[in-house]
Structures are given as C-alpha cells and as structure tokens.
C-alpha cells in the first residue's frame, strides 16, 4: 500500500496513508484551489499516471520543479522512490533515507510496482485499468454511462482491459494469436502475389488450372510412351533442381526478348536522320520576309549539339545492351547444357527431353499455384471458424462479467439507498458497453451508479486502489453519501477520496471522515506552501 508522500513544497511536509479509506478533507465552505484534487492527482502520478504533469502546468509555473518522495509497504517490505516534475520520464529507486540508488523508466517502475500488487497477469495494461477508476477532475473519465471511458480509449481496448482485469483473457489471447497467425499467412501470400513470386489466382483460374493439369497428365503419359529409352528417369525430370533450371531458363528467355526490343528501339533512334530544318527555315523566309533567320540558325545549331550528345549516349547504351545480351545468351546456353547433363537418356533427342521437362515444369507450376489458392481458401475458412469461436467465447465471458458486476451493484444499491431504488445495469457486448440508469435520472444518482460500478470492480477483482474526487459527490443526497462512506470504510484495499462541507452529515459519518483523513485543507492550510488561485481551477 502507499504509506507516505513527502514534498518540500507541501505545507505538511509528510502525508501518511493507511489501509482502507483515506480522506482528503476540505473545509465547510467548499473552498476551491486549496489542493484537494491536486493531492489526488499526485497519488495518481505516483501510481504511474502523467495527468499531474499535463494538467498541472500552473502548479509547476508557480512552484517550479519539485519532487515527491514516497514509500510503499508490502507486508514486511518497504519500497522507496522519487519522481519529480522535471524528469518525470524516469523514477528513482531509493534507500530508506531517500538517497537515490538507481534510475528506471516509467515502464520498468510500473512493472516493479504492479508486480508487488500481484497484477502481473495484466502485463502492460495495469496502469490503464487503474487510471480508469481514478476519477479525478481533469481526467475526463467520469462519463456516467461509459464507466470504462478515458480520454483516448477506444471501445475494443476498454472491453479487452475489463476482461483482463477479471483475469479471463488467456484463452481469448490464444484464439487471437491463431487469428493473427492466419492473417500473417494470408498477407504472405498476398505479398508474394504483389511481387509476382506467385501468380494471381481466383476461383475461375483455379478451375482452369485443374482442367489444364488433367490435360497435362495425359500429355505426359503419352510422351513417356513415345520416347525411345524406356528407362527414362522421370524423377530426375521432375526434380526440384531441374524444374528450377527450367524456370531460370524461361526467365532468361523473357529477359533476352526484352533486351532485343530495347536494342531495336535504340538502333532505330540512331539510324534516324537528323532533323533538317534549314530548308524549312528558307520556306519560312518566303512567307515571312522579316523573320530572324540568324536566330533560327542559332537554334538549329543548338539542336544539333544536343542531338550529337544524345547519339553519343544512345551509342553507349546500345553497346551496353549488346554486352548484356551476350551474357544472357551465355547463361541460357549454360543452363541448357546443365539440363542435358542432368538427364542422361540414350537414343532420345534433347528436344524430346526438354519438351517433357517443359510439360513437367508447367504441371509443377500449376500445382503450386493451385496449392496457394487452396491454402488461402483453407485459411479463409479457418479464420471464419476461429473468429466465430472467439466471438462465442468472448460473448460468454462478457455476459459472465456483466452478471457479476450487476449483482454487486444491486447489493450496493440496497445499502446506499434504503428506499429500494432500482440499481443500474451494466451491459456489454463485443463492440460497446453501457451503464444504464435506473428510473432516477438525477445527476447525483448518476454518479452513485458510477461509484457502485467502481466498487463492484474493486470488490471482485484485484484492482488495487480507487480514487474518487469531490466531483463524484457534489449532487449526491446526504443519506446516500453517509451510507456510501460506510461502504468505503469497509474495504481493506486503499480508497482515496476528497470531500468537503462535511457539516451536512451526521456525527457518525463525520467521525469516519475525520478518523480516516490524511490531511485537512482550507484557505490557510493549503496543500502547497504557496497559495494561488486560477478562476478555471475546479479544485
């Protein structure tokens, strides 16, 4: 549990905390800007949040950079840390005298802290989940019908985090991993098609390939019977090595044709006559006697220079293309020789061997193409099945969670409201969620709905803390708050609340609030040594 916070900027230099309810007490005038909300934000900061930095710019402007020294107690073990506003992206591990020992990142800090709270099963989501139920002015996470909503959260993330909080995400994660694996396989096939490693294929092409494969099988059988050597080693013809050689040869032949076409275009440009425009210039003079012939000739000379330069470049390119053509032709011939050497068949022409190799290569390529299509279709079906299974399992888990929450909210409403008001209902599905109000749609009742939701989570999960600011209580009926105070005080896990105007409450409630208070704040006894007021500050 959080045991203490120290800060040189505090008027009360050390604030100590205890298990269960911890009250930040305001005055009977509900004075603003004395530090109630700010202290709750500091507690959130100590539990790994950053809203104190984001929303507390006026604090830092007025106080300057400052640090918080704080201690957590876990049984017999105490952990000491420092986190400051200037270097808030790091946390210092300290000894009991708050001498710095080691500097760690916020992620490392949260991992260390939440391990002590036995929240390893939440992995990197612990801070987000804790922050959701830290309902402090300025965090904008107190939308009464969206209890999982935070500033930047999306529905699917919030829903998954709730499942994780109930420690029921393991099997869902396994199915999600299966889905991702299938999607990765599909993406690999799509990428291979884009890069032309495998041909594009659809159902029509797949059926066409099957028909062609049947014809190829007949041709291959017929061809085998027609060759002179009945000891023909068909395995060597169908070997991956030979098929690869055949594919290389086909690719080189395509490349050869491309080079020949380029050579043809280059030579056509080289053989074309220079543009003769002098005669045209003379004809222009006949029609336009005042035309500047000298200027036209200068243009023509400039053009000739460019043309000469271009021809030089074309000649150079032509030589390079012919050199490349020789290399490609040599590669084609070498592969042809290598193929013949790999297939030793007496009394059989090389044409017959190559023709049979062509048929076998084509057969292999079509089979591979169809195999990719079949794999893609299989993945499509598997993906559909796994998604349906995931949907069913996730829906069942969400139904179980919502039932647990609704039962607890019902029980809490029986305590908070003695007139047996209808409790709220939390509904959730795969895409969205909602905390439905009962017949009472007043503001105070709406916040009690949200508070009862938090208390339900707090009771039935390992959520380590709750933080409720005064905004949660402003419109709550006095009897309801008094009963709520008793509920807060029944927990051993730490709950941090801020409240003012306690003169309204019964002596019993005031006794609880006073006995559990960690600090009392008013205009003279503010949180910080310096007092300033900002009109927009709701604290």
VEXDREN-2710 file (C-alpha; in Angstrom, 1 decimal):
% VEXDREN-2710
k/r/px/py/pz
1/UNK/0.0/0.0/0.0
2/UNK/1.0/3.6/-0.4
3/UNK/2.4/4.6/3.0
4/UNK/3.7/8.2/2.7
5/UNK/4.4/11.1/0.4
6/UNK/7.0/13.8/1.1
7/UNK/7.5/17.0/-0.7
8/UNK/9.4/20.2/0.2
9/UNK/6.6/22.2/-1.5
10/UNK/4.0/20.8/0.9
11/UNK/3.0/22.8/3.9
12/UNK/2.6/19.5/5.7
13/UNK/5.9/18.1/4.6
14/UNK/4.9/14.4/5.1
15/UNK/1.5/13.0/4.4
16/UNK/0.9/9.5/5.7
17/UNK/-1.6/7.0/4.4
18/UNK/-3.2/3.8/5.8
19/UNK/-5.1/0.8/4.5
20/UNK/-8.7/1.2/3.6
21/UNK/-10.4/4.7/3.3
22/UNK/-8.0/7.7/3.0
23/UNK/-9.8/11.1/3.1
24/UNK/-8.6/14.4/1.8
25/UNK/-10.8/16.8/3.8
26/UNK/-11.8/20.2/2.6
27/UNK/-13.5/22.9/4.6
28/UNK/-17.1/23.7/5.3
29/UNK/-17.2/26.5/2.6
30/UNK/-16.1/24.1/-0.2
31/UNK/-13.2/26.4/-0.9
32/UNK/-11.5/25.8/-4.2
33/UNK/-7.8/25.8/-5.2
34/UNK/-6.6/24.5/-1.8
35/UNK/-5.2/21.2/-3.1
36/UNK/-7.8/18.5/-2.7
37/UNK/-7.9/17.5/-6.3
38/UNK/-4.2/18.2/-6.7
39/UNK/-3.3/15.7/-4.0
40/UNK/-5.4/13.0/-5.6
41/UNK/-3.6/13.8/-8.9
42/UNK/-0.3/13.4/-7.2
43/UNK/-1.4/10.0/-5.9
44/UNK/-2.3/9.1/-9.5
45/UNK/1.1/10.4/-10.6
46/UNK/2.8/8.1/-8.0
47/UNK/0.8/5.1/-9.4
48/UNK/2.3/5.8/-12.9
49/UNK/0.0/8.4/-14.3
50/UNK/1.0/11.6/-16.1
51/UNK/-2.1/13.8/-15.8
52/UNK/-0.4/15.8/-13.0
53/UNK/2.2/16.9/-15.5
54/UNK/-0.3/17.5/-18.3
55/UNK/-2.9/19.4/-16.3
56/UNK/-0.7/20.9/-13.6
57/UNK/1.2/23.4/-15.7
58/UNK/0.0/26.2/-13.4
59/UNK/1.4/24.4/-10.4
60/UNK/4.9/24.0/-11.9
61/UNK/4.8/27.6/-13.1
62/UNK/4.1/28.8/-9.6
63/UNK/6.2/26.3/-7.6
64/UNK/8.9/25.5/-10.0
65/UNK/10.2/22.0/-10.5
66/UNK/9.6/19.7/-7.5
67/UNK/9.9/16.1/-6.5
68/UNK/7.9/13.6/-4.5
69/UNK/9.5/11.1/-2.2
70/UNK/7.2/8.3/-1.3
71/UNK/7.1/4.8/0.3
72/UNK/5.1/1.7/-0.4
73/UNK/4.7/-1.0/2.2
74/UNK/4.1/-4.6/1.1
75/UNK/4.0/-6.7/4.3
76/UNK/7.4/-6.5/5.9
77/UNK/9.0/-5.0/2.8
78/UNK/9.1/-1.2/2.1
79/UNK/10.0/0.3/-1.3
80/UNK/11.2/3.9/-1.6
81/UNK/11.0/6.1/-4.7
82/UNK/11.4/9.6/-6.0
83/UNK/9.5/11.0/-9.0
84/UNK/9.9/14.6/-10.0
85/UNK/8.2/17.1/-12.4
86/UNK/11.3/18.0/-14.3
87/UNK/12.5/14.5/-15.0
88/UNK/9.1/12.7/-14.8
89/UNK/10.0/10.2/-17.6
90/UNK/12.2/8.5/-15.0
91/UNK/11.7/7.2/-11.5
92/UNK/14.4/6.8/-8.9
93/UNK/14.7/3.8/-6.6
94/UNK/15.9/5.0/-3.2
95/UNK/17.1/3.7/0.1
96/UNK/15.1/4.4/3.3
97/UNK/16.7/7.8/3.6
98/UNK/15.5/8.7/0.1
99/UNK/19.1/8.6/-1.3
100/UNK/18.9/7.8/-5.0
101/UNK/20.2/4.3/-5.9
102/UNK/19.1/3.7/-9.4
103/UNK/17.1/5.4/-12.2
104/UNK/14.5/3.4/-14.1
105/UNK/12.0/4.1/-16.8
106/UNK/8.2/4.5/-16.0
107/UNK/7.5/1.2/-17.7
108/UNK/10.1/-0.5/-15.5
109/UNK/8.7/1.2/-12.5
110/UNK/5.2/0.2/-13.2
111/UNK/6.2/-3.4/-13.8
112/UNK/8.0/-3.4/-10.5
113/UNK/5.2/-1.8/-8.6
114/UNK/2.3/-3.7/-10.0
115/UNK/4.2/-7.0/-9.5
116/UNK/4.1/-6.2/-5.8
117/UNK/0.3/-5.7/-6.2
118/UNK/0.2/-9.2/-7.9
119/UNK/-1.0/-7.7/-11.1
120/UNK/1.4/-9.5/-13.5
121/UNK/-1.5/-11.0/-15.3
122/UNK/-2.4/-7.5/-16.6
123/UNK/1.0/-7.1/-18.1
124/UNK/1.2/-3.6/-19.7
125/UNK/-2.4/-2.8/-19.1
126/UNK/-2.4/-2.4/-15.3
127/UNK/-1.7/1.4/-15.3
128/UNK/-4.5/2.0/-17.9
129/UNK/-7.0/0.0/-15.8
130/UNK/-6.0/1.7/-12.5
131/UNK/-6.3/5.1/-14.3
132/UNK/-9.8/4.3/-15.5
133/UNK/-11.1/4.1/-11.9
134/UNK/-9.0/7.1/-10.7
135/UNK/-11.9/9.6/-11.2
136/UNK/-10.3/12.9/-10.7
137/UNK/-11.4/16.3/-12.0
138/UNK/-9.5/17.0/-15.2
139/UNK/-9.1/13.3/-16.3
140/UNK/-12.4/13.4/-18.1
141/UNK/-13.1/9.8/-17.1
142/UNK/-16.4/10.3/-15.2
143/UNK/-18.9/9.9/-18.0
144/UNK/-21.7/8.3/-16.1
145/UNK/-22.9/5.9/-18.8
146/UNK/-19.4/5.0/-20.0
147/UNK/-17.6/3.8/-16.9
148/UNK/-14.6/2.4/-18.9
149/UNK/-14.2/5.6/-21.0
150/UNK/-11.0/7.6/-20.7
151/UNK/-9.7/10.4/-22.8
152/UNK/-8.1/8.4/-25.6
153/UNK/-9.6/5.0/-25.1
154/UNK/-11.4/3.0/-27.7
155/UNK/-14.3/0.7/-27.0
156/UNK/-12.5/-2.5/-28.0
157/UNK/-9.4/-1.7/-25.9
158/UNK/-11.6/-0.8/-22.9
159/UNK/-13.6/-4.1/-23.3
160/UNK/-10.4/-6.1/-23.5
161/UNK/-8.9/-4.4/-20.5
162/UNK/-12.0/-5.3/-18.5
163/UNK/-11.7/-8.9/-19.5
164/UNK/-8.0/-8.8/-18.5
165/UNK/-8.9/-7.3/-15.1
166/UNK/-11.1/-10.3/-14.5
167/UNK/-8.2/-12.5/-15.5
168/UNK/-10.1/-14.2/-18.2
169/UNK/-8.1/-13.1/-21.2
170/UNK/-5.9/-16.1/-21.6
171/UNK/-8.0/-18.3/-23.9
172/UNK/-9.1/-15.2/-25.9
173/UNK/-5.5/-14.3/-26.4
174/UNK/-4.8/-17.8/-27.6
175/UNK/-7.5/-17.5/-30.2
176/UNK/-6.4/-14.0/-31.2
177/UNK/-2.9/-15.4/-31.7
178/UNK/-4.4/-18.0/-34.1
179/UNK/-6.2/-15.3/-36.0
180/UNK/-3.0/-13.2/-36.3
181/UNK/-1.1/-16.3/-37.5
182/UNK/-3.7/-17.0/-40.2
183/UNK/-3.7/-13.3/-41.2
184/UNK/0.1/-13.3/-41.4
185/UNK/-0.1/-16.4/-43.7
186/UNK/-2.7/-14.6/-45.9
187/UNK/-0.6/-11.5/-46.0
188/UNK/2.5/-13.5/-47.0
189/UNK/0.5/-15.0/-50.0
190/UNK/-0.8/-11.5/-50.9
191/UNK/2.8/-10.1/-50.8
192/UNK/4.1/-12.9/-52.9
193/UNK/1.4/-12.2/-55.5
194/UNK/2.2/-8.5/-55.5
195/UNK/5.9/-9.1/-56.0
196/UNK/5.0/-11.7/-58.7
197/UNK/6.6/-14.6/-56.9
198/UNK/3.4/-16.5/-57.4
199/UNK/0.7/-15.8/-60.0
200/UNK/-2.6/-14.1/-59.2
201/UNK/-5.3/-16.8/-58.9
202/UNK/-9.0/-16.7/-58.3
203/UNK/-11.7/-19.5/-58.4
204/UNK/-12.1/-19.3/-62.1
205/UNK/-8.3/-19.6/-62.7
206/UNK/-8.1/-22.4/-60.1
207/UNK/-10.8/-24.4/-62.0
208/UNK/-9.0/-23.6/-65.3
209/UNK/-5.7/-24.9/-63.8
210/UNK/-7.3/-28.1/-62.8
211/UNK/-8.6/-28.7/-66.3
212/UNK/-5.2/-27.9/-67.7
213/UNK/-3.5/-30.2/-65.2
214/UNK/-5.7/-33.1/-66.3
215/UNK/-4.7/-32.5/-70.0
216/UNK/-1.0/-32.2/-69.0
217/UNK/-1.2/-35.5/-67.2
218/UNK/-2.5/-37.2/-70.4
219/UNK/0.2/-35.5/-72.5
220/UNK/3.0/-36.5/-70.1
221/UNK/1.8/-40.1/-70.1
222/UNK/1.6/-40.1/-73.8
223/UNK/5.1/-38.5/-74.1
224/UNK/6.6/-41.1/-71.8
225/UNK/5.4/-43.9/-74.1
226/UNK/6.8/-42.2/-77.2
227/UNK/10.4/-41.8/-76.1
228/UNK/12.9/-44.5/-77.2
229/UNK/14.5/-45.1/-73.8
230/UNK/12.1/-46.9/-71.5
231/UNK/14.5/-46.4/-68.6
232/UNK/13.8/-42.7/-68.6
233/UNK/14.4/-41.4/-65.1
234/UNK/11.3/-39.4/-64.7
235/UNK/12.2/-38.5/-61.1
236/UNK/15.2/-36.6/-62.4
237/UNK/12.9/-34.7/-64.8
238/UNK/10.6/-33.8/-62.0
239/UNK/13.4/-32.9/-59.6
240/UNK/13.2/-29.5/-58.0
241/UNK/16.7/-28.8/-59.3
242/UNK/15.7/-29.4/-62.9
243/UNK/12.4/-27.5/-62.6
244/UNK/14.3/-24.6/-61.1
245/UNK/16.8/-24.7/-64.0
246/UNK/13.9/-24.7/-66.4
247/UNK/12.3/-21.7/-64.7
248/UNK/15.6/-19.9/-64.8
249/UNK/15.9/-20.6/-68.5
250/UNK/12.4/-19.3/-69.2
251/UNK/13.1/-16.1/-67.2
252/UNK/16.3/-15.6/-69.1
253/UNK/14.5/-16.0/-72.4
254/UNK/12.0/-13.4/-71.4
255/UNK/14.8/-11.1/-70.4
256/UNK/16.6/-11.8/-73.7
257/UNK/13.5/-10.7/-75.7
258/UNK/13.2/-7.5/-73.6
259/UNK/16.9/-6.7/-74.3
260/UNK/16.4/-7.3/-78.1
261/UNK/13.4/-5.0/-78.1
262/UNK/15.4/-2.3/-76.4
263/UNK/18.3/-2.7/-78.8
264/UNK/15.8/-2.4/-81.7
265/UNK/14.4/0.9/-80.3
266/UNK/17.9/2.3/-79.7
267/UNK/19.2/1.4/-83.1
268/UNK/16.1/2.9/-84.7
269/UNK/16.8/6.2/-83.0
270/UNK/20.4/6.0/-84.0
271/UNK/19.6/5.4/-87.7
272/UNK/17.0/8.2/-87.9
273/UNK/18.1/11.3/-89.8
274/UNK/18.8/14.5/-88.0
275/UNK/16.0/16.9/-88.1
276/UNK/16.6/19.0/-91.2
277/UNK/15.1/22.4/-90.6
278/UNK/17.2/24.6/-92.8
279/UNK/15.0/24.1/-95.8
280/UNK/12.0/24.7/-93.7
281/UNK/13.7/27.9/-92.5
282/UNK/14.1/29.1/-96.1
283/UNK/10.5/28.4/-96.8
284/UNK/9.6/30.4/-93.7
285/UNK/11.5/33.3/-95.2
286/UNK/9.4/33.2/-98.3
287/UNK/6.3/33.6/-96.2
288/UNK/7.7/35.8/-93.6
289/UNK/10.5/38.0/-95.1
290/UNK/11.2/39.8/-91.8
291/UNK/11.8/36.6/-89.8
292/UNK/15.1/36.5/-88.0
293/UNK/16.9/33.7/-89.9
294/UNK/20.1/34.2/-88.0
295/UNK/18.2/33.4/-84.7
296/UNK/16.7/30.3/-86.3
297/UNK/20.1/29.0/-87.4
298/UNK/21.4/29.5/-83.9
299/UNK/18.5/27.4/-82.6
300/UNK/19.3/24.8/-85.2
301/UNK/23.0/24.7/-84.2
302/UNK/22.0/24.3/-80.6
303/UNK/19.7/21.4/-81.5
304/UNK/22.5/19.7/-83.5
305/UNK/24.7/19.8/-80.5
306/UNK/22.1/18.2/-78.3
307/UNK/21.4/15.7/-81.0
308/UNK/25.1/14.8/-81.2
309/UNK/25.2/14.4/-77.4
310/UNK/22.1/12.2/-77.4
311/UNK/23.5/10.0/-80.2
312/UNK/26.7/9.5/-78.1
313/UNK/24.6/8.4/-75.1
314/UNK/22.5/6.1/-77.4
315/UNK/25.6/4.5/-78.9
316/UNK/26.9/3.9/-75.4
317/UNK/23.6/2.4/-74.3
318/UNK/23.5/0.2/-77.4
319/UNK/26.9/-1.2/-76.6
320/UNK/25.9/-2.0/-73.0
321/UNK/22.7/-3.7/-74.1
322/UNK/24.6/-5.9/-76.6
323/UNK/27.1/-6.8/-73.9
324/UNK/24.2/-7.7/-71.6
325/UNK/22.6/-9.7/-74.4
326/UNK/25.8/-11.8/-74.8
327/UNK/25.8/-12.5/-71.0
328/UNK/22.1/-13.6/-71.0
329/UNK/22.6/-15.8/-74.1
330/UNK/25.6/-17.4/-72.5
331/UNK/23.6/-18.1/-69.3
332/UNK/20.8/-19.6/-71.4
333/UNK/23.2/-21.9/-73.2
334/UNK/24.9/-22.9/-69.9
335/UNK/21.6/-23.8/-68.3
336/UNK/20.6/-25.8/-71.4
337/UNK/23.9/-27.8/-71.2
338/UNK/23.4/-28.3/-67.4
339/UNK/19.9/-29.6/-68.0
340/UNK/21.1/-32.1/-70.6
341/UNK/23.9/-33.3/-68.4
342/UNK/21.5/-33.9/-65.6
343/UNK/19.3/-36.1/-67.8
344/UNK/21.3/-39.0/-69.3
345/UNK/18.9/-40.6/-71.8
346/UNK/20.2/-42.7/-74.7
347/UNK/18.6/-42.6/-78.1
348/UNK/16.4/-39.6/-77.1
349/UNK/16.7/-36.2/-78.6
350/UNK/17.4/-33.2/-76.4
351/UNK/14.2/-31.7/-77.9
352/UNK/12.2/-34.6/-76.5
353/UNK/13.8/-34.3/-73.1
354/UNK/13.3/-30.6/-73.0
355/UNK/9.7/-30.9/-74.2
356/UNK/9.0/-33.4/-71.5
357/UNK/10.7/-31.1/-69.0
358/UNK/8.5/-28.2/-70.2
359/UNK/5.4/-30.3/-69.5
360/UNK/6.6/-31.3/-66.1
361/UNK/7.6/-27.8/-65.2
362/UNK/4.2/-26.4/-66.3
363/UNK/2.5/-29.1/-64.3
364/UNK/4.5/-28.3/-61.2
365/UNK/3.9/-24.5/-61.6
366/UNK/0.1/-25.1/-61.9
367/UNK/0.1/-27.4/-58.9
368/UNK/1.9/-24.9/-56.8
369/UNK/-0.4/-22.1/-58.0
370/UNK/-3.4/-24.2/-57.0
371/UNK/-1.9/-25.1/-53.7
372/UNK/-1.5/-21.4/-52.8
373/UNK/-5.2/-20.9/-53.7
374/UNK/-6.2/-23.9/-51.6
375/UNK/-4.1/-22.7/-48.7
376/UNK/-5.7/-19.2/-49.0
377/UNK/-9.2/-20.8/-49.1
378/UNK/-8.3/-23.0/-46.1
379/UNK/-7.1/-20.0/-44.2
380/UNK/-10.3/-18.2/-45.1
381/UNK/-12.4/-21.0/-43.6
382/UNK/-10.1/-21.4/-40.6
383/UNK/-10.2/-17.7/-40.0
384/UNK/-14.0/-17.7/-40.1
385/UNK/-14.2/-20.7/-37.7
386/UNK/-11.7/-19.2/-35.2
387/UNK/-13.5/-15.8/-35.3
388/UNK/-16.8/-17.4/-34.6
389/UNK/-15.3/-19.4/-31.7
390/UNK/-13.7/-16.2/-30.4
391/UNK/-16.9/-14.3/-30.7
392/UNK/-18.8/-17.0/-28.8
393/UNK/-16.3/-17.4/-26.0
394/UNK/-15.8/-13.6/-25.6
395/UNK/-19.5/-13.1/-25.5
396/UNK/-19.9/-15.7/-22.8
397/UNK/-17.1/-14.1/-20.8
398/UNK/-18.6/-10.7/-21.1
399/UNK/-22.0/-12.0/-20.1
400/UNK/-20.4/-13.6/-17.0
401/UNK/-18.6/-10.4/-16.1
402/UNK/-21.6/-8.2/-16.5
403/UNK/-23.7/-10.5/-14.4
404/UNK/-21.1/-10.4/-11.6
405/UNK/-20.9/-6.6/-11.8
406/UNK/-24.7/-6.2/-11.8
407/UNK/-25.2/-8.5/-8.8
408/UNK/-22.7/-6.4/-6.8
409/UNK/-24.2/-3.1/-7.9
410/UNK/-27.6/-4.4/-6.9
411/UNK/-26.2/-5.3/-3.4
412/UNK/-24.6/-1.9/-3.0
413/UNK/-27.8/0.0/-4.0
414/UNK/-29.6/-1.9/-1.2
415/UNK/-27.1/-0.4/1.2
416/UNK/-26.8/3.1/-0.3
417/UNK/-30.5/3.7/-0.9
418/UNK/-32.8/2.3/1.8
419/UNK/-35.9/3.1/-0.4
420/UNK/-35.0/0.1/-2.6
421/UNK/-34.3/2.1/-5.8
422/UNK/-33.7/0.2/-8.9
423/UNK/-29.9/-0.4/-9.4
424/UNK/-28.2/0.4/-12.7
425/UNK/-27.5/-2.3/-15.2
426/UNK/-24.1/-2.7/-16.9
427/UNK/-24.5/-4.2/-20.4
428/UNK/-21.6/-5.1/-22.6
429/UNK/-21.0/-6.9/-25.9
430/UNK/-18.2/-7.3/-28.4
431/UNK/-18.4/-3.8/-29.7
432/UNK/-19.8/-1.5/-27.0
433/UNK/-20.9/-1.1/-23.4
434/UNK/-23.2/1.0/-21.3
435/UNK/-24.1/1.7/-17.7
436/UNK/-27.9/2.1/-17.9
437/UNK/-29.5/4.4/-15.3
438/UNK/-32.5/3.3/-13.3
439/UNK/-35.7/5.3/-13.2
440/UNK/-33.9/8.1/-11.3
441/UNK/-32.0/10.2/-13.9
442/UNK/-30.8/12.9/-11.5
443/UNK/-27.1/13.9/-11.5
444/UNK/-26.4/12.6/-8.0
445/UNK/-27.9/9.2/-8.7
446/UNK/-26.0/9.0/-12.0
447/UNK/-22.7/9.4/-10.1
448/UNK/-23.8/6.9/-7.5
449/UNK/-24.3/4.5/-10.4
450/UNK/-20.7/5.1/-11.5
451/UNK/-19.4/4.8/-7.9
452/UNK/-21.3/1.5/-7.4
453/UNK/-19.7/0.2/-10.7
454/UNK/-16.3/1.0/-9.4
455/UNK/-17.0/-0.6/-6.0
456/UNK/-18.2/-3.7/-7.8
457/UNK/-14.9/-4.0/-9.7
458/UNK/-13.0/-3.1/-6.6
459/UNK/-14.6/-6.0/-4.7
460/UNK/-14.5/-8.8/-7.2
461/UNK/-11.1/-8.1/-8.9
462/UNK/-7.6/-7.3/-7.9
463/UNK/-8.0/-3.6/-8.7
464/UNK/-5.6/-2.2/-6.1
465/UNK/-6.9/1.3/-5.5
466/UNK/-9.9/3.6/-6.1
467/UNK/-9.7/7.4/-6.3
468/UNK/-12.9/9.5/-6.2
469/UNK/-12.7/13.2/-6.3
470/UNK/-15.3/15.7/-4.9
471/UNK/-16.9/15.9/-8.4
472/UNK/-18.4/12.5/-7.8
473/UNK/-20.2/13.6/-4.6
474/UNK/-21.4/17.1/-5.3
475/UNK/-25.0/16.2/-6.1
476/UNK/-25.4/13.1/-4.1
477/UNK/-28.1/13.0/-1.4
478/UNK/-26.8/13.3/2.2
479/UNK/-28.2/9.9/3.3
480/UNK/-26.8/8.2/0.2
481/UNK/-23.3/9.6/0.9
482/UNK/-23.4/8.6/4.5
483/UNK/-24.2/5.0/3.5
484/UNK/-21.6/5.2/0.8
485/UNK/-19.0/6.3/3.4
486/UNK/-19.7/3.2/5.4
487/UNK/-19.2/1.1/2.3
488/UNK/-15.9/2.9/1.6
489/UNK/-14.8/2.3/5.1
490/UNK/-15.5/-1.5/4.9
491/UNK/-12.6/-2.2/2.5
492/UNK/-9.0/-3.0/3.4
493/UNK/-7.7/-2.0/0.0
494/UNK/-6.9/1.7/-0.3
495/UNK/-9.6/4.1/-1.4
496/UNK/-8.7/7.8/-1.7
497/UNK/-11.5/10.4/-1.7
498/UNK/-11.7/14.1/-1.4
499/UNK/-14.8/15.7/0.3
500/UNK/-15.8/19.0/1.8
501/UNK/-18.8/20.5/3.5
502/UNK/-19.0/17.6/6.0
503/UNK/-21.1/19.7/8.4
504/UNK/-24.0/18.4/6.4
505/UNK/-23.5/14.9/7.6
506/UNK/-24.4/13.0/10.8
507/UNK/-21.9/12.8/13.6
508/UNK/-21.2/9.1/12.8
509/UNK/-20.3/10.0/9.2
510/UNK/-18.2/13.0/10.3
511/UNK/-16.4/10.7/12.8
512/UNK/-15.5/8.2/10.0
513/UNK/-14.3/11.0/7.7
514/UNK/-12.2/12.7/10.4
515/UNK/-10.7/9.4/11.7
516/UNK/-9.7/8.4/8.1
517/UNK/-8.5/11.8/7.0
518/UNK/-4.9/12.1/5.8
519/UNK/-4.9/15.9/5.5
520/UNK/-7.4/18.7/6.2
521/UNK/-7.2/21.6/3.8
522/UNK/-8.7/25.1/3.9
523/UNK/-7.8/28.7/2.8
524/UNK/-5.0/29.0/5.4
525/UNK/-3.9/25.3/5.3
526/UNK/-3.4/24.7/1.6
527/UNK/-1.5/21.7/0.2
528/UNK/1.4/23.8/-1.0
529/UNK/3.5/26.4/0.7
530/UNK/2.4/28.9/-1.9
531/UNK/-1.3/29.7/-2.5
532/UNK/-2.6/30.9/-5.8
533/UNK/-6.0/30.8/-7.4
534/UNK/-6.9/30.3/-11.1
535/UNK/-10.5/31.0/-12.0
536/UNK/-10.8/27.9/-14.2
537/UNK/-9.5/25.6/-11.4
538/UNK/-12.3/23.5/-10.1
539/UNK/-10.4/22.3/-7.1
END
